[in-house]
Amino acid sequence: MSLNSAPRKKVLGIGAPRFAKKEFQELQEIADVHWFVPDDHLQVIREVKRLCDEHGPFDAGYVLFGTAKYGPFTEEMLGPMFPGCGLFASGGAGYDDIPIGWLAANGAYAANTPTAVTNATADMAAFLTLAVLRDTTKAEANLRAGLWRDGLELNEDPFGKTFGIFGMGKIAKATAKKVQGLGMKVIYHSRTQLSDEEEKALDIAYVSEAKLLATSDVLSLHCPLTPATKGWLSKQRIAQMKDNSFLVNTSRGAIVDEEALIQALESGKIKRAGLDVFVGEPKPNPWVFKSDRVTIQPHWGAFTTGTIYTGELLRQVLDNVRTFLETGKPRYPVNNPADKQRTNFSLEKS
């Protein structure tokens, strides 16, 4: 069968491109892309089912970026795409809201964008580090209230302080370089220790979990959310932290026991926290809106023009979809489908 007479591939898209329209159009040249603008969780469930009923089956699906309002991507939501779908690609490094095991059991790849958000998220971690050390949230509130420096206490210098990292992945490595530029010493604990050569190149030192907690002036969380890391920063581990230390979290809110953190902030055990992620996004615990002990952002770390263009469309989400359609495997898979003998999806074959 010639290419012209071969059935066109079909892609279901959750979200429209905001940048890289040229690359999106190139995908449309090799596949029929049916997409909708997501609103909330129930609306996405309805729209996925509607598109599957009207245009399915689909060879692949994707979701773009900023999914807190309508995630997680449950079996109920993705179920209408099966059987037939071989890929669900998402924008972002984390994939805790994607049922990767269920997808694999149904013969489908899950794919992420592992490097697209690296620099922007590391920038956010560095910003939050400075914000909590320099107490900029309280200072800004003072100024806006017309109080100038009245009642403000001296804040902290980053130079010479120990920056502790839990979870040494790409974002953590980029963050280490940024805070070293502020004169901070970097230590880390991770499931897997880096090689001696990489530690030397990064100028970082591996320590035990206990030493990480006990000696870090700033503890920065960079691990993925998994069953093993959910609630990792517990009341017991907070008790092991250095008194009057600082916390930065740009990873996932559920890595922290939220109530234990609030207690630690109120008692002063943890002096201040910089948080870009929360339990219950997009509606965090109301406590964070009232406290001047936290600098907060709306999971905003990766929302830069460069990151959205690179991660959401140009290189990795669209590249995952296109590579899968052409070869049968995405460029950045995060699971292993049960059906490893999948039909070759190359465009050059029928």
C-alpha positions as CSV (number, residue, x, y, z in Angstrom):
1,M,0.0,0.0,0.0
2,S,1.4,3.4,-1.0
3,L,1.8,6.3,1.5
4,N,-0.9,8.2,-0.2
5,S,-3.5,5.4,0.3
6,A,-2.4,4.5,3.8
7,P,-4.8,5.5,6.6
8,R,-3.8,8.7,8.2
9,K,-2.8,8.5,11.8
10,K,-5.0,10.3,14.4
11,V,-4.0,12.3,17.4
12,L,-6.1,13.5,20.3
13,G,-4.9,16.7,21.8
14,I,-5.8,18.2,25.2
15,G,-4.9,21.8,24.6
16,A,-4.0,24.1,21.7
17,P,-0.5,25.3,20.9
18,R,0.4,28.8,22.1
19,F,3.8,28.9,20.4
20,A,5.5,26.9,17.7
21,K,2.5,26.9,15.4
22,K,4.8,25.9,12.5
23,E,5.8,22.7,14.3
24,F,2.1,22.0,15.1
25,Q,1.2,22.5,11.5
26,E,3.9,20.0,10.5
27,L,2.4,17.4,12.8
28,Q,-1.0,18.1,11.2
29,E,0.6,17.3,7.8
30,I,1.3,13.7,8.9
31,A,-1.7,13.1,11.1
32,D,-5.2,14.3,11.8
33,V,-5.1,16.2,15.1
34,H,-8.4,16.7,17.0
35,W,-7.9,18.9,20.0
36,F,-9.9,21.0,22.4
37,V,-9.3,23.6,25.1
38,P,-9.4,22.1,28.6
39,D,-11.3,23.7,31.4
40,D,-11.9,21.5,34.4
41,H,-11.7,17.8,35.1
42,L,-15.2,16.8,34.2
43,Q,-15.1,18.8,31.0
44,V,-12.0,17.0,29.9
45,I,-13.6,13.7,30.6
46,R,-16.6,14.7,28.5
47,E,-14.5,16.1,25.6
48,V,-12.1,13.1,25.4
49,K,-15.1,10.8,25.2
50,R,-16.8,13.0,22.6
51,L,-13.8,13.1,20.4
52,C,-13.3,9.4,20.7
53,D,-16.9,8.8,19.8
54,E,-16.8,11.1,16.8
55,H,-13.3,10.6,15.4
56,G,-11.7,7.7,17.1
57,P,-9.8,5.4,17.4
58,F,-6.7,7.5,18.0
59,D,-3.1,6.4,17.6
60,A,-1.8,8.8,20.2
61,G,-2.8,11.5,22.6
62,Y,-1.1,14.5,24.2
63,V,-1.6,17.1,26.9
64,L,0.3,20.3,27.1
65,F,1.3,22.3,30.1
66,G,-0.3,23.6,33.3
67,T,-2.7,20.8,34.1
68,A,-3.6,21.5,37.8
69,K,-7.1,22.7,37.0
70,Y,-8.2,19.6,35.1
71,G,-5.8,16.8,36.2
72,P,-5.2,14.1,37.2
73,F,-5.4,11.9,34.1
74,T,-7.4,9.1,35.4
75,E,-8.4,5.8,33.8
76,E,-11.9,7.2,33.5
77,M,-10.6,10.1,31.5
78,L,-8.3,8.2,29.2
79,G,-10.3,5.0,28.9
80,P,-12.3,6.0,25.8
81,M,-9.0,6.2,23.9
82,F,-8.5,2.4,24.3
83,P,-8.1,0.0,22.6
84,G,-6.0,1.6,19.9
85,C,-4.0,4.4,21.5
86,G,-0.3,3.7,21.8
87,L,1.0,6.9,23.4
88,F,0.0,9.5,25.9
89,A,2.6,12.3,25.9
90,S,2.6,15.1,28.5
91,G,4.4,18.4,29.0
92,G,6.6,18.6,32.1
93,A,9.2,16.5,33.9
94,G,6.8,15.1,36.5
95,Y,4.3,12.4,35.6
96,D,2.7,11.6,39.0
97,D,-0.7,12.6,37.6
98,I,-0.5,10.1,34.7
99,P,-1.4,6.4,35.2
100,I,1.8,5.1,33.6
101,G,1.3,1.6,34.9
102,W,-2.3,1.4,33.6
103,L,-1.1,2.8,30.2
104,A,1.6,0.2,30.0
105,A,-0.8,-2.6,30.9
106,N,-3.0,-1.4,28.0
107,G,0.0,-1.4,25.6
108,A,0.6,2.3,25.6
109,Y,3.7,4.4,26.2
110,A,3.7,7.4,28.5
111,A,6.2,10.1,27.7
112,N,7.3,13.3,29.3
113,T,9.6,16.3,28.6
114,P,12.5,15.6,30.9
115,T,14.7,18.6,30.2
116,A,12.4,21.3,29.0
117,V,11.6,22.7,32.4
118,T,15.1,22.4,33.9
119,N,16.5,25.9,33.8
120,A,13.3,27.8,34.5
121,T,12.5,25.6,37.5
122,A,16.0,25.9,38.8
123,D,15.6,29.7,38.5
124,M,12.5,29.5,40.6
125,A,14.4,27.4,43.3
126,A,17.1,30.0,43.3
127,F,14.6,32.9,43.5
128,L,12.8,31.2,46.4
129,T,16.1,30.6,48.2
130,L,16.9,34.3,48.1
131,A,13.3,35.2,49.0
132,V,13.3,33.2,52.2
133,L,16.8,34.2,53.2
134,R,16.2,37.9,52.6
135,D,12.6,37.8,53.8
136,T,11.4,39.7,50.8
137,T,7.7,38.7,51.2
138,K,7.5,40.5,54.6
139,A,9.6,43.5,53.3
140,E,7.4,44.0,50.3
141,A,4.2,43.7,52.4
142,N,5.7,46.3,54.8
143,L,6.5,48.7,51.9
144,R,3.0,48.3,50.4
145,A,1.5,49.0,53.7
146,G,3.4,52.3,53.9
147,L,5.6,51.1,56.8
148,W,9.0,51.3,55.0
149,R,11.4,49.3,57.2
150,D,9.4,49.7,60.4
151,G,9.4,46.4,62.4
152,L,11.6,44.5,59.9
153,E,14.5,42.4,61.3
154,L,17.9,41.9,59.7
155,N,17.7,39.0,57.1
156,E,20.2,36.4,56.1
157,D,23.1,36.3,53.6
158,P,23.3,33.3,51.3
159,F,27.1,33.5,51.2
160,G,28.7,30.7,53.2
161,K,25.5,28.8,53.9
162,T,24.9,25.2,53.2
163,F,22.4,24.4,50.5
164,G,21.0,20.8,50.9
165,I,19.4,19.1,48.0
166,F,17.1,16.0,48.3
167,G,16.9,14.3,44.9
168,M,19.7,14.9,42.5
169,G,18.2,15.1,39.0
170,K,18.6,17.5,36.1
171,I,16.8,20.4,37.9
172,A,18.7,19.9,41.1
173,K,22.0,20.0,39.2
174,A,21.1,23.2,37.5
175,T,19.9,24.7,40.9
176,A,23.2,23.7,42.5
177,K,25.1,25.8,39.9
178,K,22.9,28.8,40.5
179,V,23.2,28.8,44.3
180,Q,26.9,28.2,44.1
181,G,27.0,31.6,42.3
182,L,25.6,33.1,45.5
183,G,28.5,31.6,47.5
184,M,26.6,28.6,48.9
185,K,28.1,25.2,49.7
186,V,26.0,22.4,48.1
187,I,25.4,18.9,49.7
188,Y,22.9,16.4,48.5
189,H,21.2,13.1,49.3
190,S,19.6,11.0,46.5
191,R,18.5,7.5,45.8
192,T,21.5,7.1,43.6
193,Q,24.8,8.7,44.3
194,L,26.5,10.4,41.4
195,S,29.9,9.3,40.2
196,D,33.0,10.8,41.8
197,E,33.8,12.5,38.5
198,E,30.3,14.2,38.3
199,E,30.4,15.2,41.9
200,K,33.8,16.8,41.4
201,A,32.6,18.6,38.2
202,L,29.5,19.9,40.0
203,D,31.5,20.7,43.2
204,I,28.9,19.0,45.4
205,A,29.2,16.4,48.2
206,Y,27.0,13.4,48.9
207,V,25.8,13.0,52.5
208,S,23.5,10.7,54.4
209,E,19.9,11.7,54.9
210,A,20.5,12.4,58.5
211,K,23.4,14.7,57.8
212,L,21.4,16.4,55.0
213,L,18.7,17.3,57.5
214,A,21.0,18.2,60.3
215,T,23.4,20.5,58.5
216,S,21.4,22.2,55.7
217,D,20.7,25.9,56.2
218,V,18.4,25.6,53.2
219,L,16.8,22.3,52.3
220,S,15.6,22.2,48.7
221,L,13.3,19.4,47.5
222,H,13.9,18.1,43.9
223,C,12.7,14.4,44.0
224,P,9.8,13.1,41.9
225,L,6.6,12.3,43.7
226,T,6.4,8.5,44.2
227,P,4.8,6.2,46.8
228,A,8.3,6.2,48.5
229,T,8.6,10.1,48.6
230,K,5.0,11.0,49.4
231,G,5.1,12.7,52.8
232,W,8.9,12.2,53.0
233,L,9.4,15.5,54.8
234,S,7.5,14.3,57.9
235,K,7.2,15.5,61.4
236,Q,10.0,13.1,62.4
237,R,12.3,14.3,59.6
238,I,11.5,18.0,60.3
239,A,12.6,17.4,63.9
240,Q,16.0,16.3,62.6
241,M,16.4,19.5,60.6
242,K,18.7,22.3,61.7
243,D,17.0,24.8,63.9
244,N,15.9,28.0,62.1
245,S,16.6,26.5,58.7
246,F,14.8,27.3,55.5
247,L,12.8,25.1,53.1
248,V,12.3,25.4,49.4
249,N,10.0,23.2,47.4
250,T,9.7,23.3,43.6
251,S,9.0,19.6,43.2
252,R,5.6,18.4,44.4
253,G,3.6,19.6,47.3
254,A,2.7,16.1,48.6
255,I,6.4,15.3,49.3
256,V,5.9,17.4,52.4
257,D,3.6,16.6,55.3
258,E,1.7,19.9,55.1
259,E,0.4,20.0,58.7
260,A,3.9,19.2,60.0
261,L,5.3,22.0,57.9
262,I,2.8,24.5,59.2
263,Q,3.6,23.5,62.8
264,A,7.3,23.9,62.2
265,L,6.9,27.3,60.6
266,E,4.6,28.5,63.4
267,S,7.1,27.3,66.1
268,G,10.1,28.7,64.3
269,K,11.8,25.3,63.8
270,I,11.7,26.2,60.1
271,K,12.2,29.9,59.9
272,R,10.7,30.5,56.4
273,A,9.6,28.4,53.4
274,G,9.5,29.2,49.7
275,L,6.8,27.1,48.0
276,D,6.0,26.8,44.3
277,V,4.0,23.6,44.8
278,F,1.2,22.5,47.1
279,V,-1.1,19.7,48.1
280,G,-4.5,20.3,46.6
281,E,-3.5,22.5,43.7
282,P,-4.9,24.8,42.4
283,K,-6.5,25.5,45.8
284,P,-3.7,25.3,48.5
285,N,-4.3,25.3,52.2
286,P,-5.6,28.8,53.1
287,W,-3.0,29.0,55.8
288,V,-0.3,29.9,53.2
289,F,-2.3,33.0,52.1
290,K,-2.3,34.4,55.7
291,S,1.3,33.7,56.8
292,D,4.3,36.0,56.2
293,R,6.6,33.0,56.9
294,V,6.1,31.7,53.4
295,T,6.9,33.0,49.9
296,I,4.4,31.4,47.6
297,Q,4.1,31.0,43.8
298,P,1.2,29.2,41.8
299,H,3.3,26.3,40.5
300,W,4.8,29.0,38.3
301,G,8.4,27.8,37.9
302,A,8.3,26.6,34.4
303,F,5.9,29.2,33.0
304,T,8.4,31.2,30.9
305,T,8.1,31.8,27.1
306,G,11.3,29.8,26.5
307,T,10.1,26.8,28.5
308,I,6.6,26.7,27.1
309,Y,7.9,27.0,23.5
310,T,10.7,24.4,24.0
311,G,9.0,21.9,26.3
312,E,5.4,22.1,25.3
313,L,5.7,22.2,21.6
314,L,8.9,22.6,19.7
315,R,11.1,19.9,21.0
316,Q,9.5,17.4,23.3
317,V,5.7,17.0,23.4
318,L,5.4,17.3,19.6
319,D,8.6,15.4,19.1
320,N,7.4,12.6,21.3
321,V,4.2,12.3,19.3
322,R,5.8,12.6,15.9
323,T,8.6,10.2,16.8
324,F,6.1,7.6,18.0
325,L,4.0,7.9,14.8
326,E,7.1,7.4,12.7
327,T,8.9,4.7,14.7
328,G,6.4,3.2,17.2
329,K,8.3,4.6,20.2
330,P,8.4,8.1,21.7
331,R,11.8,9.8,22.3
332,Y,11.2,10.1,26.1
333,P,9.2,7.1,27.3
334,V,8.7,6.7,31.1
335,N,7.1,3.2,31.0
336,N,7.4,-0.1,29.2
337,P,4.2,-1.1,27.5
338,A,3.0,-4.7,27.9
339,D,2.7,-5.0,24.1
340,K,6.3,-4.8,23.0
341,Q,5.5,-6.3,19.6
342,R,3.5,-3.3,18.5
343,T,2.9,-2.8,14.8
344,N,5.6,-0.6,13.2
345,F,4.1,2.8,12.9
346,S,6.5,4.1,10.3
347,L,4.9,6.5,7.8
348,E,6.8,4.7,5.1
349,K,4.9,1.4,5.7
350,S,1.3,0.5,5.4
